[in-house]
Amino acid sequence: MPADVAILHGWSDTAQSFTSLRDFLARNKFNAQRILLADYISLDDDVRIEDVAARMDIAVNEAIRSRRLTPPFDMIVHSTGGLVAREWISRFYPDAAKCPVKRLVMLAPANFGSRLASTGKSMLGRVIKGWNNWFQTGTQTLNGLELASEYQWDLALRDLLDPSGESAGPYGPDKIMPFVVIGTKGYEDVLREIVNENGSDGTIRCAAANLNVRGFTVDFSHSEKDTEVVPVPWHVRAGDVVFPFAILPDRDHSSIIKPDEQSGANEDISDRLGKLILQALKCNGKAEYAAIAEDWRKISEATAASTPEQLGKTMPDDTNALHQYLQIVIYVRDDQGQAINDYFVEYFSPNQRGSKESIIFHRDVLDHVHVNGLSPSRRCFFIDRTDLMFKYYEAITKEDNKVVSISLSASDPGENIRYFDNQKVGAAGHLTVHRASDDRQEVLGAHCLIRNTTHFVEIIIPRRGIDKVFKI
């Protein structure tokens, strides 16, 4: 007997959008009476994701007491619904003990933000999305959704990563089992095409959906002379567990919730969404969970290698849409804990700085940089990993130079205080973040940025007063 299922929608959506998904599950031997569609406020400006999660806990417990939900039940979430579910789990069930959810199927979840969140807060967003809601678009929710938000960083540290110790999280094959499925096809209708972005489903980047996140601390504060440091990896709360993650070439942000909808690709690809959802809802045990993770990894790799014959009319005009991307979210602070808003990051090969290859990186590999509106010390760098490997590195002839380093310089806060070096204006720190040789060997060390993944990097730089600040 399949478990009960609760379905949770995203920002600016309603439960009504998921009747087709409920019908699909019912046709596949799920009891339609045991499939509940949840609804919440997402467009009122005063409602935060945390508010929705707190009210969600009350509603879930009421549904359990009234026997409309029987634990353990499964949950399917879409878009912002992923953040709501994670907030609920991390706050009320941080170690998964007694959590009523067994399987968490995430369809295009906004786990690490959306580029469109900034648009939603703009005047254009208020006109388009807030027309029937007194021009409210859910400012507090969109603040959490914005790329490189402090909220996403904090949530990741509560449920996925732990820089300081060995704390376990709520997810894993013997706890709550998450599964993530996303498309990499942009919108086709004229009004939405303008928001399409390669490496995304039109709304959410593949790298921003993936729960297999990584984190590092880069601390320049211990030495003013040797500014080359090695990133220190953060502890992953789930250990060596890989969360199943699949990228489909024929689905956008809207069609990812409609498994019965034919996409125009060949039958095997068009039917894959429904098969993956059912596979996730039937998963039991560690071995099966690991096998699904490997199967879905192969699906994502096959998506990147898709051909026009396979995709038919769904094949994008710009083949860069099928490239593999990654995100680096950087937060810069000084060694006194103060956030630094005014800084500059440059990417280069150490022995070829200022060369044409450096231009290739900034022009073709670094696709987008977003400075968070509420916290400029936090920035999201969107990198085309395919162009990194096959355009940038191919342009470099010497193997030892096939390296990516970053240089960080910060604007001094005044004449008396300087960063990095109290004797030198404009001092900078640098570190190596990627080596082609590591990537080819799939070495997951400090120098390997992983495809389809978000990387959190905390950078600590020394704040130094000049000599006259204090003398004896």
Secondary structure, DSSP 8 states (H G I E B T S, - for coil): ----EEEE--TT--GGGGHHHHHHHHHTT--GGGEEEE----SSTT--HHHHHHHHHHHHHHHHHTTSS-SSEEEEEETTHHHHHHHHHHHH-TT-TT-SEEEEEEES--TT-BTHHHHHHSHHHHHHHSTTTTT---HHHHHHHBTT-HHHHHHHHHHTEETTS----SBSTTSBEEEEEEE-----SHHHHTT--TTBSSSSBHHHH-S--EEEEEE-TT-SS--B---EE-EETTTT----EEEETT--TTGGG-TTS--SS-HHHHTHHHHHHHHHHT--SHHHHHHHHHHHHHHHHHHHT--HHHHGGGS-SSGGGGS-EEEEEEEEEETTS-B--SEEEEEE-TTSTTSHHHHHIIIIIEEEEEE-SS-TTEEEEEEEHHHIIIIIHHH--SGGG-EEEEEEEE--SSSSEEES-TT-TT-EEEEEEEEHHHHHTT--STT---TT-EEEEEEEE-EEE-GGGS--
